[in-house]
C-alpha cells in the first residue's frame, strides 16, 4: 500500500513537510518533468526575449518579483517551491534543488555556478537504501550577495545584507550584515551600520 492511500499524505505533502518521502513517486516525477520542460525552454531563449523569459519564470516559480534576471543555463527540481523577490540576479549556471521551499529576498545577487540544495539524504546507509529522501527549506534575506561557486546546504538561512564569498560551502546560518566565506563558511567580519 502506498502512503497516499494509507491516509498518511502524498509524497509531495511529506516532502514539503520535511518528512521522509519517495522522490520516485509519479506525482513528483511529473512535476520534475514539467520543470525540465520549462527550464529547457528558458535556457534556449536569447537575451532579446526578455518578455518570454519572464513569462517562463512566472510559470516555473512559485512567486517572482519584478526586475528578475537569470542568465541561462539555469536548473531546478520543481520551480514551484522557489519564491523570489524583486531585483533577483542569478549569473550563469545556477542550480536550485527546491524539494523544499526556497525563499529569496529582494535585490539578491548570485555569481556564476551558485548551488542551493534543500534535498538531503539519511546518513545511515540502511535508511539511505530505502531510497527515501528529506528536504529542508532555505531562506536568503534581502540585499544578499553570494559569490560564484558557492554551495548553500539544506536548512540554511542567510540574513539581510550578508555577503558570502566565492567558493563557500554554507552549512550553518549566516547572520545579517556580515561577510562570510570558506569551507565551511564562517564569519570574517561584521558590517557597520
C-alpha positions in Angstrom: 0.0 0.0 0.0 1.4 3.4 -0.9 1.4 6.4 1.5 -1.2 8.3 -0.4 -3.8 5.5 0.0 -2.9 4.9 3.6 -4.0 8.4 4.7 -0.5 9.5 5.7 -0.4 12.2 3.0 1.0 12.3 -0.5 4.8 12.1 -1.1 4.6 15.8 -2.2 3.0 16.7 1.1 5.6 14.7 3.0 8.4 16.4 1.0 7.2 19.9 1.8 6.6 19.0 5.5 10.2 17.9 5.9 9.4 14.2 6.3 11.0 11.2 4.6 9.5 10.9 1.1 9.9 8.9 -2.0 11.2 11.0 -4.9 10.2 8.2 -7.4 6.5 9.0 -6.7 4.6 9.5 -10.0 3.3 13.0 -9.0 6.8 14.2 -8.1 8.3 12.7 -11.3 5.7 14.6 -13.3 6.4 17.8 -11.5 10.1 17.5 -12.2 9.4 16.7 -15.9 7.3 19.9 -16.0 10.2 21.9 -14.5 12.7 20.3 -17.0 10.5 21.4 -19.9 10.2 24.9 -18.7 13.9 25.3 -17.9 14.9 23.8 -21.2 12.7 26.4 -23.0 14.1 29.1 -20.8 17.7 28.1 -21.4 17.1 28.2 -25.2 15.9 31.8 -25.1 18.1 34.7 -26.2 18.8 38.0 -24.5 16.3 39.7 -26.8 13.5 37.6 -25.4 13.1 39.3 -22.1 9.3 39.1 -22.1 9.3 35.3 -22.9 11.9 34.7 -20.2 9.7 36.5 -17.6 6.6 34.5 -18.7 8.5 31.2 -18.4 9.8 32.2 -14.9 6.4 33.2 -13.8 5.1 29.8 -14.9 8.0 27.9 -13.3 8.5 29.7 -9.9 6.0 29.8 -7.0 6.5 33.6 -7.0 8.6 36.1 -8.8 9.1 39.8 -8.2 9.9 42.5 -10.7 13.2 43.1 -12.4 14.4 39.5 -12.2 17.3 38.4 -14.4 18.5 34.8 -14.6 21.3 34.0 -17.0 20.9 30.7 -18.8 21.6 27.9 -18.2 19.5 27.6 -15.0 18.3 24.3 -13.4 15.9 23.4 -10.7 14.0 20.4 -9.4 10.4 21.8 -9.3 10.5 25.6 -9.6 7.1 25.9 -7.8 8.9 25.9 -4.4 11.1 28.9 -5.3 9.8 32.3 -4.1 11.9 35.2 -5.3 11.6 38.9 -4.6 12.3 42.0 -6.7 15.6 42.5 -8.4 17.0 39.0 -8.3 20.1 38.3 -10.4 21.5 34.8 -11.0 24.6 34.5 -13.1 25.3 31.6 -15.5 24.9 28.0 -14.3 23.0 28.4 -11.1 21.1 25.4 -9.7 18.3 25.3 -7.1 17.2 21.9 -5.8 13.9 23.1 -4.5 12.4 20.0 -2.9 11.5 22.3 0.0 10.7 25.9 -0.1 13.5 28.4 -1.2 12.7 32.0 -0.2 15.0 34.6 -1.9 14.5 38.2 -0.8 14.7 41.4 -2.8 17.9 42.6 -4.5 19.8 39.4 -4.1 22.7 38.7 -6.5 24.4 35.4 -7.1 27.6 34.8 -9.0 28.0 32.0 -11.6 27.6 28.4 -10.5 25.9 29.0 -7.2 24.0 25.9 -6.0 21.2 25.9 -3.4 20.3 22.5 -2.1 17.2 21.7 0.0 17.4 18.0 -0.7 19.4 15.7 1.5 19.5 12.0 2.4 19.7 10.0 5.6 23.2 9.5 6.9 22.5 5.9 8.0 23.3 3.7 4.9 20.5 1.3 5.7 18.0 4.1 5.8 19.5 5.5 2.6 19.0 2.1 0.9 15.2 2.6 1.3 15.5 5.4 -1.3 13.7 7.8 1.0 14.9 11.4 1.0 14.4 14.6 3.1 14.1 18.2 2.2 14.7 21.3 4.4 13.9 24.9 3.4 16.5 27.6 2.6 16.0 31.3 3.2 18.0 34.1 1.8 17.3 37.6 3.0 17.2 40.9 1.2 20.3 42.6 -0.4 22.4 39.5 -0.1 25.5 38.9 -2.4 26.6 35.3 -2.9 29.8 34.7 -4.7 30.3 32.3 -7.6 30.7 28.6 -6.9 29.1 28.8 -3.5 27.0 25.9 -2.2 24.2 26.6 0.2 23.2 23.4 2.1 19.7 22.4 3.3 18.2 24.3 6.2 20.4 27.4 5.9 19.2 30.9 6.5 21.3 33.8 5.2 20.4 37.1 6.8 19.7 40.5 5.2 22.7 42.4 3.8 25.1 39.4 4.1 28.0 38.8 1.7 29.1 35.2 1.1 32.5 34.8 -0.6 33.0 32.8 -3.7 33.5 29.1 -3.4 32.0 28.9 0.1 30.2 25.9 1.4 27.4 27.2 3.7 26.3 24.6 6.2 25.2 26.9 9.0 23.1 30.0 9.2 24.8 33.3 8.2 23.6 36.3 10.3 22.6 39.6 8.8 25.2 42.2 7.7 28.3 40.0 7.8 31.0 39.0 5.4 31.4 35.2 5.5 33.4 32.8 3.4 35.2 29.4 3.3 34.7 25.7 3.6 32.9 25.5 5.9 31.7 29.1 5.6 32.5 31.2 8.7 32.1 34.9 9.6 35.1 37.0 8.6 33.7 40.4 9.8 30.6 42.2 10.8 29.5 45.2 8.7 28.9 48.5 10.4 25.6 50.4 10.3 
